[in-house]
Amino acid sequence: MPEASALEKLRTGEIKLKGEFLWGSNYTYLVEIEHPGETIQAVYKPTRGERPLWDFPPASLARREVAAYLVSEALGWHLVPPTVYRKKGPLGPGSVQLFIEHDPEYHYFRFSPDDLQRLRPTVLFDLLVNNADRKGSHVLKDQTGRLWLIDHGICFHIEEKLRTVIWDFMGESIPVELYQDISNFLAQLDFNGSDYSSLASGLLEYISLAEVRALSRRVIGLLEQPVFPAPDPYRRPYPWPQI
């Protein structure tokens, strides 16, 4: 489905609850989005179903899901399924993300060697958004073989929070083409002065000014030291559970 078409359906279609995903910490629902001419499936995460966290502002996780999508698109990597924020939903405001058909038994810990080699953009994306919860099951392979990333509610903290199971490339130099994508992203972010770029303005709808500034610093730091990092020995670098 073309991205623009998916976004339009997610933004304007009628949301109907179909069932609840039971394995997450926060309330998450499978929904159908009814739009003239088509019905699609999506994942709805209402703000009122978010479990409070000591280190993230309350009622902010659904908005972070959308910010992660915007970053993925601006990088040109298209890793995050189309995601929008709906102010009105069956259980109140929340994020709505296109559902990706996949085999839940095929995840990072069971990836083939070839699929593991495709994860460099995933690792760099998590570094940039400061993902505190990249579990093995948060990387999906759809029926066409495309890889997708989900669950970005606890990203963009101003302090280092990176927790991920994917440390496969530590010490490697960042490939030239990915480095160029990150450099282009920084140019789009253009976060100098008070005249914000369209990307910065878009992100500010979902995360704070301090968090956008921290994102800019992480981008600059990665460009200045373009190497895949190793886990920090002085803090917990892995999520729990890992799947």
HELIX and SHEET records of a PDB file:
HELIX    1   1 GLU A    3  THR A   12  1                                  10    
HELIX    2   2 THR A   47  GLY A   49  5                                   3    
HELIX    3   3 LEU A   61  LEU A   75  1                                  15    
HELIX    4   4 TYR A  108  ARG A  110  5                                   3    
HELIX    5   5 PRO A  113  LEU A  116  1                                   4    
HELIX    6   6 GLN A  117  LEU A  119  5                                   3    
HELIX    7   7 ARG A  120  VAL A  129  1                                  10    
HELIX    8   8 GLY A  136  HIS A  138  5                                   3    
HELIX    9   9 VAL A  176  LEU A  189  1                                  14    
HELIX   10  10 SER A  198  LEU A  203  1                                   6    
HELIX   11  11 LEU A  209  GLU A  224  1                                  16    
SHEET    1   A 5 GLU A  14  PHE A  21  0                                        
SHEET    2   A 5 THR A  28  HIS A  35 -1                                        
SHEET    3   A 5 GLU A  38  PRO A  46 -1                                        
SHEET    4   A 5 GLY A  94  LEU A  98 -1                                        
SHEET    5   A 5 THR A  83  ARG A  86 -1                                        
SHEET    1   B 2 VAL A 139  LYS A 141  0                                        
SHEET    2   B 2 LEU A 147  LEU A 149 -1                                        
END                                                                             
